[in-house]
Amino acid sequence: MSRRAWAGFGALPLAALAIAACGACDPIITIAGANFPSWLWCMIVGAILAAGLRPLLVLARLEPHLGPLTIFYPSLIAMFAMIVWVIFFNRV
């Protein structure tokens, strides 16, 4: 093999270590003895918040002006999930 081909193999152990270390940093929430990753809890809370916001958008007659709803509502869920993550799980 050429020297250039071997250069990529040096990063392989480092990448494997980085992937393995990511799992150890994930906060775990225990509910009734079952362990759940915190990102799952954040997504559920984000979906509940987005579902709660939808009637307000309909009542204010803003929903027709939001663009494609199949893009808007998943983006809204992701935004709420990230806000919940920063509020409750930010370690900085």
PDB file of N, CA, C and O in Angstrom:
ATOM      1  N   MET A   1       0.837  -1.185   0.000  1.00  0.00           N
ATOM      2  CA  MET A   1       0.000   0.000   0.000  1.00  0.00           C
ATOM      3  C   MET A   1       0.876   1.241   0.000  1.00  0.00           C
ATOM      4  O   MET A   1       1.998   1.233   0.506  1.00  0.00           O
ATOM      5  N   SER A   2       0.349   2.284  -0.567  1.00  0.00           N
ATOM      6  CA  SER A   2       1.113   3.520  -0.622  1.00  0.00           C
ATOM      7  C   SER A   2       1.045   4.242   0.725  1.00  0.00           C
ATOM      8  O   SER A   2       0.213   3.943   1.582  1.00  0.00           O
ATOM      9  N   ARG A   3       1.936   5.183   0.868  1.00  0.00           N
ATOM     10  CA  ARG A   3       2.001   5.935   2.118  1.00  0.00           C
ATOM     11  C   ARG A   3       0.719   6.732   2.338  1.00  0.00           C
ATOM     12  O   ARG A   3       0.276   6.905   3.473  1.00  0.00           O
ATOM     13  N   ARG A   4       0.137   7.206   1.266  1.00  0.00           N
ATOM     14  CA  ARG A   4      -1.094   7.981   1.359  1.00  0.00           C
ATOM     15  C   ARG A   4      -2.244   7.105   1.860  1.00  0.00           C
ATOM     16  O   ARG A   4      -3.078   7.574   2.635  1.00  0.00           O
ATOM     17  N   ALA A   5      -2.299   5.867   1.439  1.00  0.00           N
ATOM     18  CA  ALA A   5      -3.355   4.952   1.883  1.00  0.00           C
ATOM     19  C   ALA A   5      -3.223   4.650   3.370  1.00  0.00           C
ATOM     20  O   ALA A   5      -4.234   4.512   4.059  1.00  0.00           O
ATOM     21  N   TRP A   6      -1.998   4.543   3.879  1.00  0.00           N
ATOM     22  CA  TRP A   6      -1.788   4.256   5.293  1.00  0.00           C
ATOM     23  C   TRP A   6      -2.098   5.467   6.179  1.00  0.00           C
ATOM     24  O   TRP A   6      -2.356   5.300   7.371  1.00  0.00           O
ATOM     25  N   ALA A   7      -2.077   6.658   5.630  1.00  0.00           N
ATOM     26  CA  ALA A   7      -2.316   7.861   6.428  1.00  0.00           C
ATOM     27  C   ALA A   7      -3.719   7.877   7.011  1.00  0.00           C
ATOM     28  O   ALA A   7      -3.913   8.384   8.115  1.00  0.00           O
ATOM     29  N   GLY A   8      -4.688   7.343   6.310  1.00  0.00           N
ATOM     30  CA  GLY A   8      -6.059   7.322   6.805  1.00  0.00           C
ATOM     31  C   GLY A   8      -6.252   6.375   7.968  1.00  0.00           C
ATOM     32  O   GLY A   8      -7.160   6.578   8.774  1.00  0.00           O
ATOM     33  N   PHE A   9      -5.424   5.338   8.082  1.00  0.00           N
ATOM     34  CA  PHE A   9      -5.570   4.370   9.168  1.00  0.00           C
ATOM     35  C   PHE A   9      -5.141   4.937  10.516  1.00  0.00           C
ATOM     36  O   PHE A   9      -5.544   4.415  11.555  1.00  0.00           O
ATOM     37  N   GLY A  10      -4.338   5.988  10.520  1.00  0.00           N
ATOM     38  CA  GLY A  10      -3.915   6.606  11.778  1.00  0.00           C
ATOM     39  C   GLY A  10      -5.080   7.292  12.485  1.00  0.00           C
ATOM     40  O   GLY A  10      -5.105   7.372  13.714  1.00  0.00           O
ATOM     41  N   ALA A  11      -6.031   7.779  11.720  1.00  0.00           N
ATOM     42  CA  ALA A  11      -7.180   8.469  12.306  1.00  0.00           C
ATOM     43  C   ALA A  11      -8.250   7.492  12.770  1.00  0.00           C
ATOM     44  O   ALA A  11      -9.140   7.875  13.530  1.00  0.00           O
ATOM     45  N   LEU A  12      -8.186   6.252  12.337  1.00  0.00           N
ATOM     46  CA  LEU A  12      -9.216   5.269  12.683  1.00  0.00           C
ATOM     47  C   LEU A  12      -9.296   4.999  14.185  1.00  0.00           C
ATOM     48  O   LEU A  12     -10.401   5.030  14.727  1.00  0.00           O
ATOM     49  N   PRO A  13      -8.191   4.736  14.891  1.00  0.00           N
ATOM     50  CA  PRO A  13      -8.307   4.531  16.343  1.00  0.00           C
ATOM     51  C   PRO A  13      -8.795   5.778  17.081  1.00  0.00           C
ATOM     52  O   PRO A  13      -9.534   5.672  18.060  1.00  0.00           O
ATOM     53  N   LEU A  14      -8.386   6.954  16.615  1.00  0.00           N
ATOM     54  CA  LEU A  14      -8.827   8.196  17.236  1.00  0.00           C
ATOM     55  C   LEU A  14     -10.329   8.393  17.049  1.00  0.00           C
ATOM     56  O   LEU A  14     -11.020   8.815  17.976  1.00  0.00           O
ATOM     57  N   ALA A  15     -10.832   8.092  15.865  1.00  0.00           N
ATOM     58  CA  ALA A  15     -12.270   8.214  15.607  1.00  0.00           C
ATOM     59  C   ALA A  15     -13.054   7.207  16.437  1.00  0.00           C
ATOM     60  O   ALA A  15     -14.117   7.537  16.961  1.00  0.00           O
ATOM     61  N   ALA A  16     -12.548   5.985  16.565  1.00  0.00           N
ATOM     62  CA  ALA A  16     -13.228   4.969  17.380  1.00  0.00           C
ATOM     63  C   ALA A  16     -13.273   5.397  18.844  1.00  0.00           C
ATOM     64  O   ALA A  16     -14.281   5.185  19.518  1.00  0.00           O
ATOM     65  N   LEU A  17     -12.200   5.992  19.339  1.00  0.00           N
ATOM     66  CA  LEU A  17     -12.163   6.469  20.716  1.00  0.00           C
ATOM     67  C   LEU A  17     -13.159   7.613  20.924  1.00  0.00           C
ATOM     68  O   LEU A  17     -13.833   7.674  21.953  1.00  0.00           O
ATOM     69  N   ALA A  18     -13.249   8.506  19.959  1.00  0.00           N
ATOM     70  CA  ALA A  18     -14.191   9.625  20.069  1.00  0.00           C
ATOM     71  C   ALA A  18     -15.630   9.130  20.078  1.00  0.00           C
ATOM     72  O   ALA A  18     -16.454   9.639  20.837  1.00  0.00           O
ATOM     73  N   ILE A  19     -15.939   8.156  19.252  1.00  0.00           N
ATOM     74  CA  ILE A  19     -17.300   7.614  19.214  1.00  0.00           C
ATOM     75  C   ILE A  19     -17.623   6.897  20.519  1.00  0.00           C
ATOM     76  O   ILE A  19     -18.732   7.028  21.037  1.00  0.00           O
ATOM     77  N   ALA A  20     -16.680   6.149  21.052  1.00  0.00           N
ATOM     78  CA  ALA A  20     -16.906   5.430  22.305  1.00  0.00           C
ATOM     79  C   ALA A  20     -17.056   6.395  23.475  1.00  0.00           C
ATOM     80  O   ALA A  20     -17.837   6.134  24.389  1.00  0.00           O
ATOM     81  N   ALA A  21     -16.334   7.488  23.464  1.00  0.00           N
ATOM     82  CA  ALA A  21     -16.400   8.450  24.561  1.00  0.00           C
ATOM     83  C   ALA A  21     -17.704   9.228  24.552  1.00  0.00           C
ATOM     84  O   ALA A  21     -18.142   9.694  25.604  1.00  0.00           O
ATOM     85  N   CYS A  22     -18.334   9.382  23.403  1.00  0.00           N
ATOM     86  CA  CYS A  22     -19.591  10.138  23.329  1.00  0.00           C
ATOM     87  C   CYS A  22     -20.697   9.461  24.114  1.00  0.00           C
ATOM     88  O   CYS A  22     -21.529  10.144  24.710  1.00  0.00           O
ATOM     89  N   GLY A  23     -20.729   8.145  24.131  1.00  0.00           N
ATOM     90  CA  GLY A  23     -21.772   7.440  24.857  1.00  0.00           C
ATOM     91  C   GLY A  23     -21.662   7.610  26.353  1.00  0.00           C
ATOM     92  O   GLY A  23     -22.673   7.556  27.053  1.00  0.00           O
ATOM     93  N   ALA A  24     -20.472   7.813  26.857  1.00  0.00           N
ATOM     94  CA  ALA A  24     -20.279   7.965  28.298  1.00  0.00           C
ATOM     95  C   ALA A  24     -20.706   9.346  28.779  1.00  0.00           C
ATOM     96  O   ALA A  24     -20.958   9.528  29.970  1.00  0.00           O
ATOM     97  N   CYS A  25     -20.791  10.308  27.892  1.00  0.00           N
ATOM     98  CA  CYS A  25     -21.128  11.670  28.283  1.00  0.00           C
ATOM     99  C   CYS A  25     -22.620  11.938  28.269  1.00  0.00           C
ATOM    100  O   CYS A  25     -23.061  12.981  28.751  1.00  0.00           O
ATOM    101  N   ASP A  26     -23.400  11.029  27.731  1.00  0.00           N
ATOM    102  CA  ASP A  26     -24.821  11.244  27.591  1.00  0.00           C
ATOM    103  C   ASP A  26     -25.507  11.093  28.941  1.00  0.00           C
ATOM    104  O   ASP A  26     -25.411  10.035  29.563  1.00  0.00           O
ATOM    105  N   PRO A  27     -26.200  12.135  29.407  1.00  0.00           N
ATOM    106  CA  PRO A  27     -26.914  12.016  30.674  1.00  0.00           C
ATOM    107  C   PRO A  27     -28.057  11.008  30.562  1.00  0.00           C
ATOM    108  O   PRO A  27     -28.712  10.906  29.525  1.00  0.00           O
ATOM    109  N   ILE A  28     -28.279  10.277  31.632  1.00  0.00           N
ATOM    110  CA  ILE A  28     -29.315   9.260  31.679  1.00  0.00           C
ATOM    111  C   ILE A  28     -30.372   9.698  32.683  1.00  0.00           C
ATOM    112  O   ILE A  28     -30.043  10.179  33.768  1.00  0.00           O
ATOM    113  N   ILE A  29     -31.639   9.533  32.324  1.00  0.00           N
ATOM    114  CA  ILE A  29     -32.748   9.838  33.213  1.00  0.00           C
ATOM    115  C   ILE A  29     -33.383   8.515  33.613  1.00  0.00           C
ATOM    116  O   ILE A  29     -33.687   7.687  32.754  1.00  0.00           O
ATOM    117  N   THR A  30     -33.585   8.310  34.902  1.00  0.00           N
ATOM    118  CA  THR A  30     -34.202   7.089  35.390  1.00  0.00           C
ATOM    119  C   THR A  30     -35.658   7.372  35.725  1.00  0.00           C
ATOM    120  O   THR A  30     -35.965   8.216  36.567  1.00  0.00           O
ATOM    121  N   ILE A  31     -36.551   6.651  35.053  1.00  0.00           N
ATOM    122  CA  ILE A  31     -37.986   6.779  35.293  1.00  0.00           C
ATOM    123  C   ILE A  31     -38.521   5.398  35.619  1.00  0.00           C
ATOM    124  O   ILE A  31     -38.489   4.501  34.776  1.00  0.00           O
ATOM    125  N   ALA A  32     -39.008   5.224  36.822  1.00  0.00           N
ATOM    126  CA  ALA A  32     -39.588   3.960  37.287  1.00  0.00           C
ATOM    127  C   ALA A  32     -38.622   2.790  37.086  1.00  0.00           C
ATOM    128  O   ALA A  32     -39.038   1.685  36.735  1.00  0.00           O
ATOM    129  N   GLY A  33     -37.347   3.040  37.309  1.00  0.00           N
ATOM    130  CA  GLY A  33     -36.351   1.985  37.214  1.00  0.00           C
ATOM    131  C   GLY A  33     -35.809   1.744  35.820  1.00  0.00           C
ATOM    132  O   GLY A  33     -34.889   0.944  35.651  1.00  0.00           O
ATOM    133  N   ALA A  34     -36.350   2.410  34.825  1.00  0.00           N
ATOM    134  CA  ALA A  34     -35.860   2.264  33.449  1.00  0.00           C
ATOM    135  C   ALA A  34     -34.989   3.468  33.106  1.00  0.00           C
ATOM    136  O   ALA A  34     -35.314   4.599  33.465  1.00  0.00           O
ATOM    137  N   ASN A  35     -33.895   3.221  32.419  1.00  0.00           N
ATOM    138  CA  ASN A  35     -32.969   4.287  32.029  1.00  0.00           C
ATOM    139  C   ASN A  35     -33.276   4.769  30.619  1.00  0.00           C
ATOM    140  O   ASN A  35     -33.397   3.967  29.693  1.00  0.00           O
ATOM    141  N   PHE A  36     -33.399   6.067  30.463  1.00  0.00           N
ATOM    142  CA  PHE A  36     -33.667   6.679  29.172  1.00  0.00           C
ATOM    143  C   PHE A  36     -32.598   7.736  28.905  1.00  0.00           C
ATOM    144  O   PHE A  36     -32.162   8.418  29.832  1.00  0.00           O
ATOM    145  N   PRO A  37     -32.168   7.880  27.641  1.00  0.00           N
ATOM    146  CA  PRO A  37     -31.227   8.964  27.342  1.00  0.00           C
ATOM    147  C   PRO A  37     -31.947  10.309  27.419  1.00  0.00           C
ATOM    148  O   PRO A  37     -33.137  10.407  27.122  1.00  0.00           O
ATOM    149  N   SER A  38     -31.226  11.317  27.812  1.00  0.00           N
ATOM    150  CA  SER A  38     -31.849  12.628  28.004  1.00  0.00           C
ATOM    151  C   SER A  38     -32.327  13.246  26.693  1.00  0.00           C
ATOM    152  O   SER A  38     -33.275  14.032  26.694  1.00  0.00           O
ATOM    153  N   TRP A  39     -31.688  12.903  25.577  1.00  0.00           N
ATOM    154  CA  TRP A  39     -32.136  13.476  24.305  1.00  0.00           C
ATOM    155  C   TRP A  39     -33.545  13.005  23.967  1.00  0.00           C
ATOM    156  O   TRP A  39     -34.301  13.733  23.325  1.00  0.00           O
ATOM    157  N   LEU A  40     -33.906  11.794  24.391  1.00  0.00           N
ATOM    158  CA  LEU A  40     -35.252  11.289  24.134  1.00  0.00           C
ATOM    159  C   LEU A  40     -36.267  12.101  24.926  1.00  0.00           C
ATOM    160  O   LEU A  40     -37.324  12.462  24.410  1.00  0.00           O
ATOM    161  N   TRP A  41     -35.940  12.385  26.181  1.00  0.00           N
ATOM    162  CA  TRP A  41     -36.810  13.208  27.004  1.00  0.00           C
ATOM    163  C   TRP A  41     -36.953  14.602  26.398  1.00  0.00           C
ATOM    164  O   TRP A  41     -38.049  15.162  26.390  1.00  0.00           O
ATOM    165  N   CYS A  42     -35.866  15.163  25.895  1.00  0.00           N
ATOM    166  CA  CYS A  42     -35.909  16.497  25.291  1.00  0.00           C
ATOM    167  C   CYS A  42     -36.788  16.511  24.038  1.00  0.00           C
ATOM    168  O   CYS A  42     -37.526  17.470  23.810  1.00  0.00           O
ATOM    169  N   MET A  43     -36.713  15.458  23.232  1.00  0.00           N
ATOM    170  CA  MET A  43     -37.551  15.396  22.031  1.00  0.00           C
ATOM    171  C   MET A  43     -39.032  15.269  22.392  1.00  0.00           C
ATOM    172  O   MET A  43     -39.882  15.873  21.737  1.00  0.00           O
ATOM    173  N   ILE A  44     -39.344  14.496  23.417  1.00  0.00           N
ATOM    174  CA  ILE A  44     -40.739  14.350  23.841  1.00  0.00           C
ATOM    175  C   ILE A  44     -41.279  15.678  24.363  1.00  0.00           C
ATOM    176  O   ILE A  44     -42.399  16.070  24.034  1.00  0.00           O
ATOM    177  N   VAL A  45     -40.492  16.360  25.169  1.00  0.00           N
ATOM    178  CA  VAL A  45     -40.907  17.669  25.679  1.00  0.00           C
ATOM    179  C   VAL A  45     -41.048  18.667  24.527  1.00  0.00           C
ATOM    180  O   VAL A  45     -41.979  19.472  24.519  1.00  0.00           O
ATOM    181  N   GLY A  46     -40.133  18.621  23.558  1.00  0.00           N
ATOM    182  CA  GLY A  46     -40.235  19.501  22.394  1.00  0.00           C
ATOM    183  C   GLY A  46     -41.490  19.248  21.593  1.00  0.00           C
ATOM    184  O   GLY A  46     -42.125  20.192  21.123  1.00  0.00           O
ATOM    185  N   ALA A  47     -41.862  17.979  21.428  1.00  0.00           N
ATOM    186  CA  ALA A  47     -43.093  17.648  20.699  1.00  0.00           C
ATOM    187  C   ALA A  47     -44.326  18.129  21.459  1.00  0.00           C
ATOM    188  O   ALA A  47     -45.280  18.611  20.849  1.00  0.00           O
ATOM    189  N   ILE A  48     -44.313  18.002  22.780  1.00  0.00           N
ATOM    190  CA  ILE A  48     -45.445  18.476  23.585  1.00  0.00           C
ATOM    191  C   ILE A  48     -45.563  19.999  23.499  1.00  0.00           C
ATOM    192  O   ILE A  48     -46.667  20.529  23.375  1.00  0.00           O
ATOM    193  N   LEU A  49     -44.436  20.698  23.565  1.00  0.00           N
ATOM    194  CA  LEU A  49     -44.466  22.161  23.454  1.00  0.00           C
ATOM    195  C   LEU A  49     -44.941  22.615  22.079  1.00  0.00           C
ATOM    196  O   LEU A  49     -45.704  23.575  21.975  1.00  0.00           O
ATOM    197  N   ALA A  50     -44.496  21.935  21.024  1.00  0.00           N
ATOM    198  CA  ALA A  50     -44.933  22.297  19.673  1.00  0.00           C
ATOM    199  C   ALA A  50     -46.417  22.017  19.491  1.00  0.00           C
ATOM    200  O   ALA A  50     -47.124  22.794  18.848  1.00  0.00           O
ATOM    201  N   ALA A  51     -46.892  20.908  20.055  1.00  0.00           N
ATOM    202  CA  ALA A  51     -48.325  20.600  19.974  1.00  0.00           C
ATOM    203  C   ALA A  51     -49.143  21.619  20.753  1.00  0.00           C
ATOM    204  O   ALA A  51     -50.266  21.941  20.367  1.00  0.00           O
ATOM    205  N   GLY A  52     -48.594  22.124  21.836  1.00  0.00           N
ATOM    206  CA  GLY A  52     -49.289  23.155  22.596  1.00  0.00           C
ATOM    207  C   GLY A  52     -49.278  24.511  21.916  1.00  0.00           C
ATOM    208  O   GLY A  52     -50.177  25.322  22.142  1.00  0.00           O
ATOM    209  N   LEU A  53     -48.286  24.768  21.096  1.00  0.00           N
ATOM    210  CA  LEU A  53     -48.193  26.042  20.382  1.00  0.00           C
ATOM    211  C   LEU A  53     -49.095  26.080  19.153  1.00  0.00           C
ATOM    212  O   LEU A  53     -49.521  27.155  18.730  1.00  0.00           O
ATOM    213  N   ARG A  54     -49.388  24.921  18.582  1.00  0.00           N
ATOM    214  CA  ARG A  54     -50.183  24.876  17.349  1.00  0.00           C
ATOM    215  C   ARG A  54     -51.564  25.528  17.496  1.00  0.00           C
ATOM    216  O   ARG A  54     -51.944  26.309  16.624  1.00  0.00           O
ATOM    217  N   PRO A  55     -52.329  25.245  18.554  1.00  0.00           N
ATOM    218  CA  PRO A  55     -53.626  25.930  18.665  1.00  0.00           C
ATOM    219  C   PRO A  55     -53.496  27.454  18.745  1.00  0.00           C
ATOM    220  O   PRO A  55     -54.368  28.181  18.269  1.00  0.00           O
ATOM    221  N   LEU A  56     -52.419  27.926  19.341  1.00  0.00           N
ATOM    222  CA  LEU A  56     -52.216  29.372  19.392  1.00  0.00           C
ATOM    223  C   LEU A  56     -51.941  29.948  18.005  1.00  0.00           C
ATOM    224  O   LEU A  56     -52.410  31.037  17.676  1.00  0.00           O
ATOM    225  N   LEU A  57     -51.186  29.221  17.200  1.00  0.00           N
ATOM    226  CA  LEU A  57     -50.915  29.675  15.836  1.00  0.00           C
ATOM    227  C   LEU A  57     -52.180  29.646  14.985  1.00  0.00           C
ATOM    228  O   LEU A  57     -52.391  30.528  14.152  1.00  0.00           O
ATOM    229  N   VAL A  58     -53.018  28.639  15.191  1.00  0.00           N
ATOM    230  CA  VAL A  58     -54.289  28.553  14.457  1.00  0.00           C
ATOM    231  C   VAL A  58     -55.220  29.667  14.904  1.00  0.00           C
ATOM    232  O   VAL A  58     -55.864  30.309  14.074  1.00  0.00           O
ATOM    233  N   LEU A  59     -55.298  29.902  16.214  1.00  0.00           N
ATOM    234  CA  LEU A  59     -56.168  30.944  16.755  1.00  0.00           C
ATOM    235  C   LEU A  59     -55.741  32.327  16.269  1.00  0.00           C
ATOM    236  O   LEU A  59     -56.587  33.180  16.002  1.00  0.00           O
ATOM    237  N   ALA A  60     -54.433  32.551  16.155  1.00  0.00           N
ATOM    238  CA  ALA A  60     -53.923  33.837  15.674  1.00  0.00           C
ATOM    239  C   ALA A  60     -53.943  33.931  14.148  1.00  0.00           C
ATOM    240  O   ALA A  60     -53.553  34.951  13.580  1.00  0.00           O
ATOM    241  N   ARG A  61     -54.396  32.867  13.491  1.00  0.00           N
ATOM    242  CA  ARG A  61     -54.480  32.783  12.020  1.00  0.00           C
ATOM    243  C   ARG A  61     -53.119  32.995  11.355  1.00  0.00           C
ATOM    244  O   ARG A  61     -53.020  33.635  10.309  1.00  0.00           O
ATOM    245  N   LEU A  62     -52.076  32.447  11.979  1.00  0.00           N
ATOM    246  CA  LEU A  62     -50.726  32.541  11.423  1.00  0.00           C
ATOM    247  C   LEU A  62     -50.316  31.278  10.683  1.00  0.00           C
ATOM    248  O   LEU A  62     -49.376  31.307   9.888  1.00  0.00           O
ATOM    249  N   GLU A  63     -51.008  30.165  10.932  1.00  0.00           N
ATOM    250  CA  GLU A  63     -50.578  28.903  10.358  1.00  0.00           C
ATOM    251  C   GLU A  63     -50.550  28.901   8.822  1.00  0.00           C
ATOM    252  O   GLU A  63     -49.637  28.300   8.257  1.00  0.00           O
ATOM    253  N   PRO A  64     -51.492  29.533   8.118  1.00  0.00           N
ATOM    254  CA  PRO A  64     -51.394  29.537   6.648  1.00  0.00           C
ATOM    255  C   PRO A  64     -50.172  30.277   6.108  1.00  0.00           C
ATOM    256  O   PRO A  64     -49.779  30.065   4.961  1.00  0.00           O
ATOM    257  N   HIS A  65     -49.579  31.129   6.912  1.00  0.00           N
ATOM    258  CA  HIS A  65     -48.443  31.942   6.472  1.00  0.00           C
ATOM    259  C   HIS A  65     -47.094  31.333   6.846  1.00  0.00           C
ATOM    260  O   HIS A  65     -46.057  31.954   6.610  1.00  0.00           O
ATOM    261  N   LEU A  66     -47.083  30.151   7.416  1.00  0.00           N
ATOM    262  CA  LEU A  66     -45.843  29.564   7.922  1.00  0.00           C
ATOM    263  C   LEU A  66     -45.041  28.820   6.864  1.00  0.00           C
ATOM    264  O   LEU A  66     -43.900  28.440   7.128  1.00  0.00           O
ATOM    265  N   GLY A  67     -45.579  28.607   5.713  1.00  0.00           N
ATOM    266  CA  GLY A  67     -44.857  27.850   4.690  1.00  0.00           C
ATOM    267  C   GLY A  67     -45.214  26.382   4.778  1.00  0.00           C
ATOM    268  O   GLY A  67     -46.283  26.038   5.283  1.00  0.00           O
ATOM    269  N   PRO A  68     -44.341  25.508   4.298  1.00  0.00           N
ATOM    270  CA  PRO A  68     -44.649  24.068   4.360  1.00  0.00           C
ATOM    271  C   PRO A  68     -44.679  23.590   5.814  1.00  0.00           C
ATOM    272  O   PRO A  68     -43.667  23.632   6.514  1.00  0.00           O
ATOM    273  N   LEU A  69     -45.835  23.145   6.249  1.00  0.00           N
ATOM    274  CA  LEU A  69     -45.997  22.730   7.649  1.00  0.00           C
ATOM    275  C   LEU A  69     -45.212  21.463   7.964  1.00  0.00           C
ATOM    276  O   LEU A  69     -44.857  21.223   9.117  1.00  0.00           O
ATOM    277  N   THR A  70     -44.938  20.643   6.933  1.00  0.00           N
ATOM    278  CA  THR A  70     -44.161  19.422   7.172  1.00  0.00           C
ATOM    279  C   THR A  70     -42.698  19.739   7.473  1.00  0.00           C
ATOM    280  O   THR A  70     -41.969  18.877   7.964  1.00  0.00           O
ATOM    281  N   ILE A  71     -42.272  20.937   7.189  1.00  0.00           N
ATOM    282  CA  ILE A  71     -40.922  21.377   7.549  1.00  0.00           C
ATOM    283  C   ILE A  71     -40.971  22.226   8.821  1.00  0.00           C
ATOM    284  O   ILE A  71     -40.075  22.143   9.661  1.00  0.00           O
ATOM    285  N   PHE A  72     -42.011  23.036   8.958  1.00  0.00           N
ATOM    286  CA  PHE A  72     -42.096  23.968  10.085  1.00  0.00           C
ATOM    287  C   PHE A  72     -42.222  23.248  11.423  1.00  0.00           C
ATOM    288  O   PHE A  72     -41.467  23.540  12.351  1.00  0.00           O
ATOM    289  N   TYR A  73     -43.163  22.312  11.537  1.00  0.00           N
ATOM    290  CA  TYR A  73     -43.405  21.688  12.841  1.00  0.00           C
ATOM    291  C   TYR A  73     -42.253  20.780  13.299  1.00  0.00           C
ATOM    292  O   TYR A  73     -41.909  20.826  14.480  1.00  0.00           O
ATOM    293  N   PRO A  74     -41.639  19.958  12.435  1.00  0.00           N
ATOM    294  CA  PRO A  74     -40.450  19.231  12.916  1.00  0.00           C
ATOM    295  C   PRO A  74     -39.303  20.160  13.318  1.00  0.00           C
ATOM    296  O   PRO A  74     -38.558  19.862  14.251  1.00  0.00           O
ATOM    297  N   SER A  75     -39.167  21.275  12.619  1.00  0.00           N
ATOM    298  CA  SER A  75     -38.138  22.252  13.000  1.00  0.00           C
ATOM    299  C   SER A  75     -38.470  22.897  14.337  1.00  0.00           C
ATOM    300  O   SER A  75     -37.577  23.171  15.139  1.00  0.00           O
ATOM    301  N   LEU A  76     -39.739  23.137  14.575  1.00  0.00           N
ATOM    302  CA  LEU A  76     -40.172  23.697  15.851  1.00  0.00           C
ATOM    303  C   LEU A  76     -39.922  22.710  16.990  1.00  0.00           C
ATOM    304  O   LEU A  76     -39.497  23.103  18.076  1.00  0.00           O
ATOM    305  N   ILE A  77     -40.186  21.432  16.739  1.00  0.00           N
ATOM    306  CA  ILE A  77     -39.910  20.398  17.737  1.00  0.00           C
ATOM    307  C   ILE A  77     -38.416  20.344  18.041  1.00  0.00           C
ATOM    308  O   ILE A  77     -38.021  20.273  19.204  1.00  0.00           O
ATOM    309  N   ALA A  78     -37.590  20.377  17.004  1.00  0.00           N
ATOM    310  CA  ALA A  78     -36.133  20.345  17.208  1.00  0.00           C
ATOM    311  C   ALA A  78     -35.662  21.573  17.974  1.00  0.00           C
ATOM    312  O   ALA A  78     -34.799  21.468  18.846  1.00  0.00           O
ATOM    313  N   MET A  79     -36.219  22.733  17.657  1.00  0.00           N
ATOM    314  CA  MET A  79     -35.821  23.953  18.360  1.00  0.00           C
ATOM    315  C   MET A  79     -36.180  23.869  19.843  1.00  0.00           C
ATOM    316  O   MET A  79     -35.358  24.190  20.700  1.00  0.00           O
ATOM    317  N   PHE A  80     -37.398  23.442  20.144  1.00  0.00           N
ATOM    318  CA  PHE A  80     -37.802  23.301  21.541  1.00  0.00           C
ATOM    319  C   PHE A  80     -36.950  22.256  22.251  1.00  0.00           C
ATOM    320  O   PHE A  80     -36.575  22.450  23.407  1.00  0.00           O
ATOM    321  N   ALA A  81     -36.640  21.151  21.577  1.00  0.00           N
ATOM    322  CA  ALA A  81     -35.815  20.105  22.185  1.00  0.00           C
ATOM    323  C   ALA A  81     -34.422  20.642  22.514  1.00  0.00           C
ATOM    324  O   ALA A  81     -33.875  20.335  23.573  1.00  0.00           O
ATOM    325  N   MET A  82     -33.853  21.432  21.624  1.00  0.00           N
ATOM    326  CA  MET A  82     -32.529  21.995  21.882  1.00  0.00           C
ATOM    327  C   MET A  82     -32.557  23.025  23.005  1.00  0.00           C
ATOM    328  O   MET A  82     -31.606  23.126  23.781  1.00  0.00           O
ATOM    329  N   ILE A  83     -33.634  23.785  23.093  1.00  0.00           N
ATOM    330  CA  ILE A  83     -33.767  24.750  24.191  1.00  0.00           C
ATOM    331  C   ILE A  83     -33.870  24.014  25.524  1.00  0.00           C
ATOM    332  O   ILE A  83     -33.245  24.415  26.506  1.00  0.00           O
ATOM    333  N   VAL A  84     -34.657  22.939  25.562  1.00  0.00           N
ATOM    334  CA  VAL A  84     -34.786  22.145  26.791  1.00  0.00           C
ATOM    335  C   VAL A  84     -33.440  21.537  27.159  1.00  0.00           C
ATOM    336  O   VAL A  84     -33.080  21.491  28.335  1.00  0.00           O
ATOM    337  N   TRP A  85     -32.695  21.069  26.161  1.00  0.00           N
ATOM    338  CA  TRP A  85     -31.371  20.482  26.420  1.00  0.00           C
ATOM    339  C   TRP A  85     -30.444  21.520  27.059  1.00  0.00           C
ATOM    340  O   TRP A  85     -29.754  21.227  28.035  1.00  0.00           O
ATOM    341  N   VAL A  86     -30.436  22.728  26.505  1.00  0.00           N
ATOM    342  CA  VAL A  86     -29.548  23.771  27.025  1.00  0.00           C
ATOM    343  C   VAL A  86     -29.959  24.176  28.442  1.00  0.00           C
ATOM    344  O   VAL A  86     -29.103  24.418  29.293  1.00  0.00           O
ATOM    345  N   ILE A  87     -31.262  24.250  28.693  1.00  0.00           N
ATOM    346  CA  ILE A  87     -31.721  24.676  30.019  1.00  0.00           C
ATOM    347  C   ILE A  87     -31.402  23.621  31.080  1.00  0.00           C
ATOM    348  O   ILE A  87     -30.927  23.965  32.163  1.00  0.00           O
ATOM    349  N   PHE A  88     -31.655  22.339  30.786  1.00  0.00           N
ATOM    350  CA  PHE A  88     -31.555  21.320  31.823  1.00  0.00           C
ATOM    351  C   PHE A  88     -30.248  20.513  31.816  1.00  0.00           C
ATOM    352  O   PHE A  88     -29.856  19.982  32.855  1.00  0.00           O
ATOM    353  N   PHE A  89     -29.569  20.412  30.669  1.00  0.00           N
ATOM    354  CA  PHE A  89     -28.417  19.531  30.601  1.00  0.00           C
ATOM    355  C   PHE A  89     -27.128  20.214  30.199  1.00  0.00           C
ATOM    356  O   PHE A  89     -26.146  19.530  29.911  1.00  0.00           O
ATOM    357  N   ASN A  90     -27.091  21.512  30.167  1.00  0.00           N
ATOM    358  CA  ASN A  90     -25.878  22.251  29.836  1.00  0.00           C
ATOM    359  C   ASN A  90     -24.930  22.188  31.030  1.00  0.00           C
ATOM    360  O   ASN A  90     -25.304  22.566  32.140  1.00  0.00           O
ATOM    361  N   ARG A  91     -23.736  21.725  30.813  1.00  0.00           N
ATOM    362  CA  ARG A  91     -22.773  21.542  31.904  1.00  0.00           C
ATOM    363  C   ARG A  91     -21.689  22.608  31.941  1.00  0.00           C
ATOM    364  O   ARG A  91     -20.683  22.439  32.630  1.00  0.00           O
ATOM    365  N   VAL A  92     -21.873  23.676  31.230  1.00  0.00           N
ATOM    366  CA  VAL A  92     -20.841  24.718  31.173  1.00  0.00           C
ATOM    367  C   VAL A  92     -20.998  25.680  32.311  1.00  0.00           C
ATOM    368  O   VAL A  92     -20.221  26.627  32.432  1.00  0.00           O
TER     369      VAL A  92
END
